[in-house]
């Protein structure tokens, strides 16, 4: 699988400790849900950020997706908390 640029926002960024990183997921990581599971093992900060994936929203190449979305061919994946208006 090709490298993917990961972007993190708000408390996800704070927990992971960076706003962006490049990752190359291993074989078998096919969906966004798989990716989040794999990412959670990268560090204690990642584990904290991704402990409750239902609290996250995501976009693949700037299109909103759910966690069943395939990641094959993705260049950029953003993970962030739900956005609320005011």
C-alpha positions as a Markdown table, in Angstrom:
| # | Residue | x | y | z |
|---|---|---|---|---|
| 1 | Unk | 0.0 | 0.0 | 0.0 |
| 2 | Unk | 1.2 | 3.5 | -0.8 |
| 3 | Unk | 2.0 | 6.1 | 1.8 |
| 4 | Unk | -1.0 | 8.2 | 3.1 |
| 5 | Unk | -0.8 | 11.7 | 4.6 |
| 6 | Unk | -2.8 | 11.7 | 7.8 |
| 7 | Unk | -4.2 | 15.0 | 9.1 |
| 8 | Unk | -5.4 | 15.4 | 12.7 |
| 9 | Unk | -7.5 | 18.3 | 14.0 |
| 10 | Unk | -8.6 | 19.7 | 17.4 |
| 11 | Unk | -8.4 | 17.2 | 20.4 |
| 12 | Unk | -7.3 | 14.4 | 18.0 |
| 13 | Unk | -4.2 | 16.5 | 17.1 |
| 14 | Unk | -3.6 | 17.2 | 20.8 |
| 15 | Unk | -3.7 | 13.5 | 21.8 |
| 16 | Unk | -1.6 | 12.3 | 18.9 |
| 17 | Unk | 0.9 | 15.1 | 19.4 |
| 18 | Unk | 1.1 | 16.3 | 15.8 |
| 19 | Unk | -1.2 | 17.7 | 13.1 |
| 20 | Unk | 0.1 | 15.5 | 10.4 |
| 21 | Unk | 2.1 | 12.3 | 9.7 |
| 22 | Unk | 2.8 | 10.1 | 6.8 |
| 23 | Unk | 1.9 | 6.4 | 7.3 |
| 24 | Unk | 2.2 | 3.2 | 5.2 |
| 25 | Unk | -0.4 | 0.8 | 6.5 |
| 26 | Unk | 0.4 | -2.9 | 6.3 |
| 27 | Unk | -1.4 | -5.5 | 4.2 |
| 28 | Unk | -4.9 | -6.2 | 5.5 |
| 29 | Unk | -5.7 | -2.6 | 6.4 |
| 30 | Unk | -8.4 | -2.1 | 3.8 |
| 31 | Unk | -11.0 | 0.3 | 5.4 |
| 32 | Unk | -10.9 | 3.5 | 7.3 |
| 33 | Unk | -11.9 | 1.5 | 10.4 |
| 34 | Unk | -9.0 | -0.9 | 9.9 |
| 35 | Unk | -6.7 | 2.0 | 9.6 |
| 36 | Unk | -7.9 | 3.7 | 12.8 |
| 37 | Unk | -7.4 | 0.3 | 14.6 |
| 38 | Unk | -3.9 | 0.0 | 13.3 |
| 39 | Unk | -3.1 | 3.7 | 14.1 |
| 40 | Unk | -4.2 | 3.2 | 17.7 |
| 41 | Unk | -1.2 | 0.9 | 18.2 |
| 42 | Unk | 1.4 | 3.4 | 17.1 |
| 43 | Unk | 1.7 | 5.3 | 20.4 |
| 44 | Unk | -0.1 | 6.0 | 23.7 |
| 45 | Unk | -1.3 | 9.2 | 22.2 |
| 46 | Unk | -2.7 | 7.5 | 19.2 |
| 47 | Unk | -4.4 | 5.0 | 21.5 |
| 48 | Unk | -6.1 | 7.8 | 23.4 |
| 49 | Unk | -7.1 | 9.7 | 20.2 |
| 50 | Unk | -8.7 | 6.6 | 18.6 |
| 51 | Unk | -10.1 | 4.8 | 21.7 |
| 52 | Unk | -13.6 | 5.8 | 20.8 |
| 53 | Unk | -13.8 | 5.9 | 17.0 |
| 54 | Unk | -17.5 | 6.6 | 17.1 |
| 55 | Unk | -16.6 | 10.1 | 18.3 |
| 56 | Unk | -14.6 | 10.8 | 15.1 |
| 57 | Unk | -15.4 | 12.1 | 11.7 |
| 58 | Unk | -13.3 | 11.5 | 8.6 |
| 59 | Unk | -12.5 | 12.6 | 5.1 |
| 60 | Unk | -10.6 | 10.8 | 2.4 |
| 61 | Unk | -9.1 | 13.1 | -0.2 |
| 62 | Unk | -11.5 | 15.9 | 1.2 |
| 63 | Unk | -14.7 | 13.8 | 0.8 |
| 64 | Unk | -16.5 | 12.9 | 4.0 |
| 65 | Unk | -16.7 | 9.1 | 4.5 |
| 66 | Unk | -17.7 | 6.6 | 7.1 |
| 67 | Unk | -15.5 | 4.0 | 8.7 |
| 68 | Unk | -16.4 | 1.3 | 6.3 |
| 69 | Unk | -14.9 | 3.3 | 3.4 |
| 70 | Unk | -12.0 | 1.6 | 1.6 |
| 71 | Unk | -8.7 | 3.4 | 1.8 |
| 72 | Unk | -7.1 | 2.0 | -1.4 |
| 73 | Unk | -5.7 | 4.8 | -3.4 |
| 74 | Unk | -6.2 | 7.4 | -0.7 |
| 75 | Unk | -3.6 | 10.2 | -0.7 |
| 76 | Unk | -4.9 | 12.1 | 2.3 |
| 77 | Unk | -7.1 | 11.1 | 5.3 |
| 78 | Unk | -8.3 | 13.6 | 7.8 |
| 79 | Unk | -9.6 | 12.6 | 11.3 |
| 80 | Unk | -11.4 | 15.2 | 13.5 |
| 81 | Unk | -14.1 | 15.5 | 16.1 |
| 82 | Unk | -17.7 | 16.4 | 14.9 |
| 83 | Unk | -18.0 | 20.0 | 13.9 |
| 84 | Unk | -20.8 | 22.0 | 15.7 |
| 85 | Unk | -22.2 | 25.3 | 14.6 |
| 86 | Unk | -23.0 | 28.2 | 16.8 |
